[in-house]
Amino acid sequence: MKKALKELLAYRELLWNLVLNELKLRYRNSVLGFLWTILNPLFYLLILALVFSRIMRIQMENYAIFLFTGLVSWSMIQQTIATATASIVNNQALIRKVYVPKIIFPLANVFARYIDHLILTGILLVFLVVFRMPFSWYLFLIPFIILIHFLFSLGISLIFAVAYIKVRDVQHIVAIVFQALFFLTPIIYSVDVLPKSFRPLFLLNPVYYFVQIFRFPVYYSTLPSWKVISAALLLAIGAIVLGIYIFYKKEKYFVFHLS
C-alpha cells in the first residue's frame, strides 16, 4: 500500500492525463458527448420505472427515486469493473516501451468512471428536489459512501485486470455474473417484498450491502443497520487490500504474458 501511494504521488500528472484521455476517447466523435453520461441511465431509469410501476404495478412511494438510487450504486460497481478489467491489456504497447507504475492504468479507468458517477449522483440530488423528497442530514454522508464504493470497485478491478491478462474469458464471465447479480440485488424491488426464507441468500451478494448503504440515506433518510454498514466497510477494505497485494505480486510478470 505504501509503495502504491508513493508511486502514484510521483506519477500523479501522468495519472491525470490518462484520466482525461480516457474521457476524451470515450466521447470522441460523439455529438452529445458527456450528455450520454446522463441520458443513458435516465432512459434506462424511465423504462424500468414504467415497466415496474405501471405494468408490474409495484406500489411504492416515489418509486423513481427508489429505483434511481439503486441504479446509481449499481453502476458505480458494475460499469467501473467492466471497464477496468481490460485496462492492462489495452495499454500493453505503452507498458512494453517505458516504465510506469502499472497500477496507474486500472486506476485511471476507475477515476474516469467515477467522474461519470459523480455527475449522475448530482442528477439524483436534483431529482430529490423535483420529487420534493424530505431533506436529511444523512445526505452529507454521500461522499464517504461513494469512497467506499470506489475502494471496492478499484480492488475488484485490480484482481480482474490481473486475471484478464492470462485468461481473456474473464471479461465475458464478469458480464454474465453481473447480469445475474442485477436481479439478485434489491435494485428494482425492496427486500421486504421477498419471502423471509429467501432473504438470507441476499446476504451472500456483496453488491447488496453497497446498494443499501447508498439507498438508505437518500431514499429512507436514515442509515441501514450497523451490520450492513460494517459489511460494506469490510468488503471495501478487504477488496482494496487484496487487489493491491495481488496486483503488485503479479505485475513483474505482466510483460511476459501480454500478447
N, C-alpha and C positions, 0 to 999 in steps of 0.2 A: 504494500500500500504506500509506504514511504517513497519507494523507488518510483512508483507511478506518478505520485504527486510532484516529485522533483522534476521528472522528465516533462510532464505536462506544463509546468511553470516555465521551463526553458524553451519549449516549443509552442507557447501559447499563441503567437502570431500565426504560425502555420495552422494551428487548430482552427482559429477564427477564419482564416482564408478558405480552409476546407469546408467549413460550415456554410460560408457564403456561396462557394462553388456548388455545393450540394443543392442549395436553394435555387440558384440560377439554372442549373441543369434540369431540375425537376419541372420548372415552368417555362423552359426555353420554347420559343415558337408558339406560345400559348397566348391567345387574345386576352383572356380573363386573368391569367397569371395567378397571383396569390388569392384571388377571389374563390378559386376552386377549393382552397382550404376551408372556406365557409360553406360554399354551395354544395359540395359533395355530401358532407354529413347532414346538412339541413334537408336535402332531398331525401336522403335515407331515413331521417327522422320523420319527415312528412309521411312517407309511405308506411312505415311501421306504425305511426300514430293512427293513420286512417284504418289500417287493417285491424289492429288490435283494439282500438277504442270504438270503431264504428261497426266493423264486420264481426269480429270476435266478441265485441261488447264487454270489454274489460271495464268494470266500474271502479274508477279511481279518480279522486280529485286531482286536477292539474296533471293528468297523465302524461302530457307532453314534456313537462319538466322532469317527472319521474324517469321517463324514457331517455331524455336528453342527458341527465346526469350519468346514467348507466353507460350510454354510448361514449361519452367523453372519457370516462375512466377506462372503459374497454379499449378505445382507440389508442390511449397512451401506452398501453402494453402491447396490444396486438400489432398495430401498424409499426411501432418502433422496432420490435423484434423481427418482424417480417422484412423490414428494410435493412437492418444492420447485420443480419445473418450472412449476407454475401459481401460485406464491407472489405474484408481482407482480400478475397479472390478478385474483386472488382478493381483493386488498387495494386495488383501484383506487379505490374510494369514498373511503378514507382518504387515499390519495395525492393525490387531487384537492383535498381540503379543506385540509390543513395540510402544512407542510414537515417531513418526517422523512427521515433517510438511507434511501433505498430499499433499500439492501443489507440493512437490518435484517429485512425480510420473508423473503427466502430463508434468511437466517442463522437466524432464529427457527425456521423449519421444520426446518432441518438439526439444530439443537440439540435440538429436541423429539424427533426421530427417534433421535438418539444417546443420549438418556436411555433409550429403549427398548432400544437395542443394548447399553448397559452392563448393564442388568438381565439381558438374555439371555446376555451374556458371564459374568455371575456364576453363572447357572444351569449354563452349560457347565463352569465350575470345580467346581461341586458334582458334576456328572457324573464328572469326573476322579476324585474321591474315591470315588464309588459304584462305579465300574468298576475301582478300585484301579490307576489309571494311575501310573507312577513319577513322583515329584516331580522337577522340573527347574528350575534357577535361571533358565533362559531364559524361564520364565513371567513373570518380573518385567519383561520387555520388552513385555508386552501393552499397557500404557498408551501406550507410544511407537508401537506398531504400530497401535493404534486411532487415534492422532493422524494417522498417515499416511493411513489410510482417510478420516478426517474431512476433511483438506485436499483430497484427490482428489474426494470426494463434493461438497464445497462448490464447488470450482472448476467442475466439470462442471454442477452445479445452476445456478450463475450464468449460464453460457453458454446453457443450455437455457431458463432463465427469460426471458432477453432474446429468444431466438428465438421463444418461445411467444407473445410479445406481438404479433408480426406474423403468425406462421403457427400457427394453432391445431391444425394436424395434428401438430405436434411431439410432443405428449403421446402420441398413438397410435403414432407412429414409435418413440418411446422404448420403449413397451411391447413392440412387436414385436421390436425389436433385442435387448432383454433376454431375451425368450423364447428367441431363437436362441442368445444368449450363454450361457444357463444350461447348455445341452447341449454347448457348446463350451468350457466351463470345467470343470476337474477337481474337481467337487464330489461327484458320486456315484461317481466312479471315480478311480483313480490314473493318472497319465500313463504309468506304467511298463507298463500293460496295452496301450497303443496301439502299433501298428507304428511303427518308428523313422522311416519315411518321412512319417508324419503329424505327428510331434511338432513340427517347426519351425512348423507352422501355428498352434499354440497360442501361440507367442511373439508373434504379431500381436494377440492378445487381451489388452488391458490388465488385465482383471479377474483373469487367470491369476496375475499377479505378486502381487496383494493376497491372494488365497486362499492362495498358497504361503507368504508371509511370516507369515500368521496360523496356518496349519496346522502348519508345521514345529516351532515351539517348543512347541505344545500337544500334538500327537499324536506327533511323532517325537522330542521332547525334544532338539532340536538346531536349528541355523539352516539355512535354504536357502543356496544358493550366493550369493556376493557379486554375481554378475551379476543374480540375481533381486532381491536387496535394493537394489542400485543402480538397477535399472529401476523398482522401486516408488517409490523416493525421487524419481527424476527425473520420473516421471509425476505424483506428488503435487504437487511444486513447480511443474512446468510447468502443471498444471491450475489451481492456485490463482492463479498469476501471470497467466495468460491470462484466467481467469474474471474477476478483479478489473479487469483492463485493459479488457476488452470491456464489462463492466457499467458502469463509470464513463464510458466513452466514449459509451455509448448512453443513459444514464439521463436526460439532459436532454430526450430525445425521447419518453420513456415516456408522458407525459400526452397527447401528440398522437396516439399510436397505440392507447391504451387505449379500448375501447368495449364 
